[in-house]
């Protein structure tokens, strides 16, 4: 057999083994995983792998199968996830592997889908997760110092890592057992802070590596951002671009564990977006320059349910501008363009794994080619890059001419024909509607591709209210001299902690203030994250920040005055050295200024402490007993302003679309639905400046480059998973800190209402038209078919109408298309016939379909279509047909 044919037969046989295993109820036939300088080797074969980051606790188990399926359909070979110590061991040596933390179920679902798994145990994860994934009880271990050569920490870390490895082994989930796990990770981005620990940091790296390998998991271990990773650990890259990364040994492959395809969001911040053209450019450059494994962080970001969001001050949504959005819907064109990219890379896989390295060819001052040839075979694949940020370039390569847009990579699976260019986006754009039926006032809000229903039914006209006591409320409060650190008291069992003391004001002080026009003030040297300041049970001010000074004018009466500080955390520190010492609450002195005899230092005074809220202790969020708890009916004219509990009941919206609560009428607090904690809410507004109307993808990306949502609340929609809802009588409970109007809360659905596409006749034909030749005298080739435009609604939806269609020189963008000087008059009728009433359709972009309305001009087809729910319950799944 020809060597070319042999490679293809081996490669396809591996894929068939996967399919057979899934059908038979097994995941895979047992296989070993190793690596060399070029790639991971799976069952003896080098592989070029694409990984999708999905964090299982940021979704519900009911969402997992669809997320995994969409990742696979999008071209992923691997799913990657962290392991969240704080979720699995909330109390020392009491483990939780249920619900959203059913890690075994998640891994098995990945295996059943035919995908591999990269399990990043850490156990430090960062991940914008509360306390970086560490359980807060860990900081109370005597003598402990996190992430260094410290015996108490190493003992706890080893115990948890061993627990996870043992559970995976017991469930036969490693590759050599027929499971999907092909790789593990120990530690996480430790190289960023290693220097803070001196020699003990270096010793810790060696210990962590030896400890991990010594557990006998039987698959490779990685450390990301760890240039001094020991020889038996693969060091990997994290970042926006990793095409220049080289591991610390020529025996290790080039792995990219975190490709940041978006960024996280803070309360009061703008929304970051990463253009898909730049993301695709970064991925193509990585494989072009020798990379072999790349993971999208995130492919699905999800939601920080409960109090899992880290920070401080990270929002409840972890959408991350990912290819699959927070609710599980496809984000287009990001998902579709990356799917095409992955297909093009897979066409190159035989050449990429056969070559020991690339042949480099300089094509211009900022243009270059990397060519991969399969040894003595005729397999050949090439990547042509133009890294110029401004100019298109025409280059000569192997006797042919190629035009490369700026900041782009063209992929030539056969070293001759271009299958894909990162800057030419042929995938559709999807506009998501928050609510169900659009109105004439609905407008696109920019790169988020969201339309907003201006008027929608309120969640309820009937609300109950209960005021939270101000100050100490329970028998478990206690009094000590001095200021205690917040976390040492709360153990993070609640965001809330009361600090209460008493100060005496004399007649002389009152007279002094009047005579000298002095207003006394309360000063806190340093505070984090939020404080509400009460004097005699009256709220007089609030402050927020990350270790900021607070100065608040106060009004005091003659005699005794109660100073009451409600300290709040909004997600614990998740990054940096010595986070166990970081804490929350107050640092330094707390003083009252302006007194006749000088400032009054309250720091060493007797302080009474009360952990949490009375409503939390009563579990008002899960208890629907009105009488014993003291709930009363709420009227529009008697809405409490602060520290109030609210509850109502509501019916679920019909259909299967994702559900959100619109909380834009509220202030700051937390919300529960049927006892499930959907997270913190806060209507902080982003700055009015710093956003870009038009984002240019060209040039290096950073998180501040393409931001939106200026002058608007950072987050107003809060995901309520369908599995947490019942058809009617759902209990919604809120705790509101600062004031808001619950009567204006509404429940909405998120759906893809409008889809658009824009493709020119000089685009490339569908990647599935490429053939893999088994004849040594032939290379990979694409047939001479024309480009094809594909439109597809979400599952359960059909294309109801074609709102715009023009083949010629259309102008504008989605939702603002217009015909140009050149226009084929049959465009709309052709698209309507091909698409209406179907979940998906595709049509060739060519004169043969539409005629030639303007000879000697490159024509473009632009289409806008509407999607509506299908009356049929049949679910469409087209992934296998496009392999």
Residue, then its C-alpha position, 0 to 999 in steps of 0.5 A: x500500500x502507498x504510504x499516503x494511503x496508509x496514513x489515511x487508512x490509519x487515521x480513518x480507522x481510528x475515527x471508526x473505532x471511536x464510532x464503534x465504541x460509542x455505538x456499542x456502549x463503550x467509549x473507546x478501545x483502550x489506548x495509550x497516550x504519549x508524545x514526542x517533539x511534534x505532537x501527542x500520540x494517541x494509540x501510536x499515531x500523532x494527532x493534531x488536536x482542537x479542544x473546547x473549553x467547557x466548565x461543567x459547574x457553569x452549566x447544568x447536567x441537563x445542558x451538558x449533552x448539547x454543549x458537548x454535541x455542539x462542540x463536536x459539531x464545531x470541530x473539536x476533538x477534545x473537551x477541556x475542563x478544570x476541576x473545582x476543589x471548592x465545589x467538590x470538597x466544601x467541607x474538609x474530607x466531605x466530598x460532593x460529586x452531585x448535580x453540577x459537580x457530577x464530574x464523573x457524569x460529565x467525563x462519561x458524556x464526553x467519552x460517549x460523544x467520541x471526544x477526548x478529555x483534558x482534565x486540569x486538576x490544578x487544584x488551583x484553577x484561577x478561572x475567575x472562580x471564587x478564591x481561585x477554586x480553593x475551598x476557604x477552609x483551607x486557609x485555616x489549616x495551621x501554618x499553611x502557605x498556599x502554592x509553595x514548599x509548605x508541608x500543610x499545603x502539600x499534604x492537602x493538595x496531594x490528598x485532593x489531587x489523589x482523590x480525583x485521580x483515584x475517582x477517574x481510575x475507579x470509573x475506568x475513565x483514563x485512555x488506557x482503560x478505554x476512557x476519554x481522558x488523554x491528559x491531565x494538568x497539575x498547578x496552573x499558571x504558577x510561573x507568573x507568581x513563582x518568583x514571589x516564593x523564592x527557592x521554595x517556589x522552585x522546589x514546589x514545582x518539582x514536588x508538584x510534578x513528581x507528586x502528580x506523576x507518582x499517582x500513576x494516572x498513565x497519561x501525560x501531565x502538563x503545566x501551563x505558563x511554567x518555563x521550568x516545568x520538569x522533564x516529565x511534564x509538558x509546559x504549555x502556553x496561555x494567551x491571545x497568541x501562542x504561535x511563537x511559543x516553544x516548550x523548554x525541551x525539544x522532546x516536548x510538543x507545542x501545546x496551547x492550553x488557553x486561547x483567550x477567545x474573549x475576556x471576563x467582565x467586571x461589575x461596572x465594566x464594558x463588555x469585551x469582544x474578540x473578533x473572529x477574524x483575529x481569533x482564527x488568525x491566531x489559531x491558524x498561525x499556531x498550527x502554521x508554526x508547529x503547534x499541535x494542540x490548541x484549546x479555546x478558553x472558553x468554547x462555552x463560558x456559562x454562568x457563575x451560579x451561586x457565589x462562585x464568581x471570583x474577583x473581586x467584582x466579576x459578574x454572574x455571566x461568564x459568557x466570555x464572548x465564546x463560540x457557544x453563548x452563556x445559554x447554550x446558543x451558537x454565537x455566530x459568526x464565531x462558531x461557524x467561522x471556527x468550524x470552517x477553520x477546524x475543517x481546513x486544519x483537519x484536511x492538513x492533519x496527515x501532512x502536519x503529523x507526517x512532517x518532523x518540522x515545517x519548511x519556511x519560505x519568506x514570501x515578502x517583508x511581512x509574508x511567509x509560508x510554512x510547508x509540511x511534507x510527508x517525508x517520502x510521500x507526496x502529502x503536502x500542506x501549506x499555510x500562507x500568512x500576511x502579518x501586515x496589519x494594513x495592506x493586502x499582499x499578492x505573493x508567489x508560492x510554488x509557481x502560483x499567485x495568491x492574494x492575502x488580505x491583511x492580518x490573515x492566513x490562507x490554508x492550502x491542504x494540497x499546497x496548491x488550492x486555498x481551502x480557507x482564509x482567516x479574514x474571509x468570513x462566510x459563516x452566518x451572523x445570528x441576531x438573538x432576541x431577548x424576549x420572544x416576539x420582535x417589535x418595530x423598535x427592536x434594534x441591534x446593540x452591536x457586536x453582541x448581536x442582541x435585540x431587545x423587546x421594549x415592552x414585555x409582560x412583568x413577571x408578577x403583579x403580586x409580591x411579598x416583602x420582608x425587611x432584613x434586620x439592621x445589625x445583630x439579629x441572632x444568638x450567635x453574634x459575639x463581641x471582641x475587642x478590635x477589628x477582625x478580618x472578614x473571612x476569618x469570621x464568615x469562613x465565606x459562608x455568606x457575603x455579609x458580615x456586620x461590625x457594630x460598635x458604640x460611641x459616646x457623643x458629649x454636649x461639648x462635641x455637639x457645641x463644638x460642631x455647631x460653633x466651628x461648622x464642623x461635620x464629623x466623619x467616619x474614616x476607614x483606612x482600607x476597605x474591600x469589597x463593599x461597605x454599607x455604613x449605618x448610624x443608629x440603624x440609618x443608612x448614611x452611605x456606601x462605598x466599594x473598591x479594592x482596598x480603598x480608603x473610605x471617608x463618610x460624613x456622619x450625623x451623630x446625636x448627643x449620647x450613645x450612637x451605634x456605628x454599624x458597618x455591613x461588610x460585603x464580599x463580591x467574589x474572593x480574590x482568585x489570582x496572585x501570590x499569597x491569596x490566603x493572606x488577602x482577605x476582605x473587610x477592613x485594614x488599618x484604622x477606623x476613626x471618627x474625626x472632628x471631635x472636640x478632644x480629637x479623633x476617636x479611634x474605634x479600631x480597638x473598641x469592643x465590636x459585635x459581629x454578626x455573620x450573614x443575614x437572618x433571611x439566609x439563616x431562615x433559608x427564605x430562598x427555599x422556604x415558601x412559608x409566609x406566616x412563620x417568616x413574617x412575609x407581608x404583601x407588597x404595594x407599589x407605594x411601600x417598596x422598602x429601599x434597603x436590605x429587603x427580601x422579596x418573593x413572588x411566583x411565576x409561570x415558565x415561558x412556553x417552548x424550549x428557549x433559554x430563560x432569563x430574568x430582566x433585573x434592570x429595575x433592581x439595585x444590588x443583591x442575590x436571586x434564587x429560583x425554586x431554591x436554586x441560587x442563580x447568582x449575584x445581581x448588580x446594576x452598576x453602569x459601565x463608563x460612557x466612553x471607551x467603546x468602539x462602533x466599528x472594531x477593526x480585527x487587524x492587529x494584536x488584540x487585547x481585552x480593551x480593544x473591542x468593547x461595547x455596552x458603554x453607558x449601560x448596566x454591565x449585566x441585566x439578564x440572569x440565566x435561569x436554566x430550564x431544568x430549574x423551572x416547572x411549568x407554573x408556580x415557580x418561586x422567585x426570591x430576591x435579597x435586595x441591598x440598595x433599593x429597586x422595584x421588583x414589580x418591574x422585573x420580567x421573565x424573558x426568553x433568548x432566541x435566534x430571531x434573525x440570521x444573515x450571511x454575506x459571501x462573494x463569488x470569490x470565496x472558497x467552496x465548502x470544505x466538505x467538497x474536498x476529497x482525500x485522495x488515496x492515489x500517490x500521484x494525486x494530492x488533496x484537491x477541491x472540486x471546482x464547485x462555487x462558494x456556497x452560502x448556508x443559513x441555519x436556524x437553531x434546533x426547533x426553528x425554521x426559516x419563516x421569511x427572507x427579509x432581504x436578498x441581493x446578488x450583486x453589489x449589496x451594501x451595509x451589514x446585517x439588519x441594514x442591508x441595501x441593494x447596490x447599483x448591481x442587483x439580480x432581481x430574482x434574488x429574493x424569490x430564489x432564496x425564498x424558494x430554497x429556504x422558507x419552511x426549512x431549518x437550514x438551506x444552502x445555495x451556490x453563490x454564482x451566476x449560474x444560479x442568479x444570472x450575471x447582473x453585472x459582468x466583469x464585477x465580483x458579485x456578492x450575495x447578502x441575505x437576511x432571514x427570520x427564524x420562527x419556532x417550528x410546528x414540528x417537534x423533530x430535532x435537526x442534527x446535521x453534524x455527521x452529514x458535514x464530516 
